[in-house]
Amino acid sequence: MTPYNFQLTAFYEDGKSANLEAFSEITITETELPICSTYISIDQWTLLTTQRIISKEGVVVHEHTIESFKQKFSGNFKGLGGKKVETGRLELLTGEICPYYIETGAASMVMIYDIQTIQQINPKSQIDLEVMEKRYKKRGFLEG
């Protein structure tokens, strides 16, 4: 869906040229790239990178690596009732819950699909690794 003219959501196609001034209190390492963000205010935002998710909820900053993602709950991402922002929940392998913000409507798909993609490419167990290996062998990406 182009152009990307969402009010609160940004998608970083080229993470190296991303305008991240709103997230100046965090440091992006040389080996990570920003993927997308939802910026509501200086005290409410979520930034998803290739290595972690960082959400600011008031004065609390939640920061977790993508390997810890277990299950996401997106809530009212369609914006029913005129709601413009939804707070999703990301359950982590530790059982902890990390909030993340979603601009409702079409923009919601940016954050939702990006988190979903990260969950799919990060196996969590030996069974997941075996399933992924079979899939890659079947598609010819691995020999075997």
Disulfide bonds with the S-S distance in Angstrom:
none
